[in-house]
Amino acid sequence: MDQQKHTTEDTLTDIFGSKEMRSPAPTEFIPKNKTAPEIAYQLVKDETYPQTQPRLNLATFVTTYMDDYATRLMNEAININYIDETEYPRVAVMCGRCLNIVANMWNSPEKAEWKTGALGIGSSEACMLGGVAAWLRWRARRKAAGKPFDKPNLVMSTGFQVVWEKFCQLWQIEMRTVPLTLDHPTLDIDEALKACDENTICIVPIAGVTWTGLDDDIEGLDKALDAYNAKTGYEIPIHVDAASGGFILPFLHPEKKWDFRLKWVLSISTSGHKYGLVYPGLGWVVWKDKKYLPDEMSFSVNYLGANITQVGLNFSRPAAQILGQYYNFIRLGFEGYKEVQQNSMDIAKYCHEQIGKMPCFRNYAKEVVNPLFIWMMDPEYDKKAKWTLFDLQAALQQSGWMVPAYTMPKNIDEMIVMRIVVRQGMSRDMADMLLGDIRNAVAEFEKLRYPTPSRIKYENKEHQKGKVYTH
Ligand SMILES: *Cc1c(COP(=O)(O)O)cnc(C)c1O
């Protein structure tokens, strides 16, 4: 660019009159010189402009709306490191209170003043901690019995979230998966027990399966596992991955037994930043009793001004989410959480019903058990359609919606589905706007005379080879 035509810049130079605004942004090296803060701010802010509005992102489970007071509290705590418990002891106390509340929400039988649990950066860290504890308990039992402890395995359905694949890879635990099928859209209990043996560290059922929104039958699993353990003499426990369900079931189905009321459920994890309604960066894991948290998982450090015991994979982490969670508990109370979750449920059910009525679609499940659902193309319609759900995803993106289309896990991976996650912040009016955009997009697709590129790839079965789309 011709620099000569520009006069010398001074403090009166407009942000968009500056040289930075006509120069490429740094992509490889730290810039040699300084940039005025307002210009740097504008540059960074504008990088995010082409992205979707977070509340129109119906792909994510993670909170995209909190009220002004919560936002203020969290912003005011932005400079607080959770790990500095000595310096910020009230944060540690609030964290303990949140853990107590979560544990009691899940009917913990533990009598101690402080329930046994830990916070994580999300469910991923919480799942890892639950998994590691199960593995160490299994190992200690095997060692004590003088048996080999080098071939641990874990059993769950192919509807697992990717964290379990990471857990098994990183800790070298064999992952034994039970396929989801059209007949068994959730964990097949008989098949799960067939996959177990003396080396099984735990079975992981899911409350709120990421792929489908359904719940595994945890009470049924517990009952069958009890008989299995009695017969074999094993002591295989259950860790419930309740990333979504952990904050849905206690409010909408308190009578349903899926938690510590069940005999073999020894640990449960959830995402505080999903239906716990806190902005990203928060997960919880709770054990049924202190004795199920192996000592090796607690680390003491003495250089923060006192002896601090810590359970977690991270050391430093933001404290703001704890304030957000504790605020939500006080602000909403049981009644408030129930209202918010019920509204999300009602709107999810409304969308489910409306989409089910469109001739081109078919819902995957008749029922909506968490505030999310998936649907596919009607099989008859699919035979003559010139488009796919991937085209619909792209069309909706033009009006700002992110509604993901994806193929299902192994065994049913020929199926393309689309998913909507309804969260706090999605109103009936927004649902109507979305449904209108879906209807308009379909009407346009029906005018097509030739198949779309995505349809051609689908008919050539290329989408199954992971070549076309990833998710
Ligand atoms: C979201 C999710 C996770 C991972 O949770 P993060 O909070 O994103 O780390 C694990 N399991 C299930 C079932 C989930 O839905």
PDBQT file of the ligand as one rigid body, heavy atoms in Angstrom, charges set to zero:
ROOT
HETATM    1  C1  LIG A 501     -20.176 -31.886  27.292  1.00  0.00    +0.000 C 
HETATM    2  C2  LIG A 501     -19.956 -33.269  27.732  1.00  0.00    +0.000 A 
HETATM    3  C3  LIG A 501     -18.720 -33.666  28.252  1.00  0.00    +0.000 A 
HETATM    4  C4  LIG A 501     -17.535 -32.740  28.295  1.00  0.00    +0.000 C 
HETATM    5  O1  LIG A 501     -17.860 -31.652  29.085  1.00  0.00    +0.000 OA
HETATM    6  P1  LIG A 501     -17.087 -30.259  29.101  1.00  0.00    +0.000 P 
HETATM    7  O2  LIG A 501     -17.819 -29.554  30.188  1.00  0.00    +0.000 OA
HETATM    8  O3  LIG A 501     -17.303 -29.647  27.754  1.00  0.00    +0.000 OA
HETATM    9  O4  LIG A 501     -15.667 -30.512  29.395  1.00  0.00    +0.000 OA
HETATM   10  C5  LIG A 501     -18.591 -34.947  28.725  1.00  0.00    +0.000 A 
HETATM   11  N1  LIG A 501     -19.618 -35.814  28.665  1.00  0.00    +0.000 NA
HETATM   12  C6  LIG A 501     -20.827 -35.479  28.158  1.00  0.00    +0.000 A 
HETATM   13  C7  LIG A 501     -21.926 -36.481  28.138  1.00  0.00    +0.000 C 
HETATM   14  C8  LIG A 501     -21.035 -34.189  27.666  1.00  0.00    +0.000 A 
HETATM   15  O5  LIG A 501     -22.222 -33.853  27.156  1.00  0.00    +0.000 OA
ENDROOT
TORSDOF 0
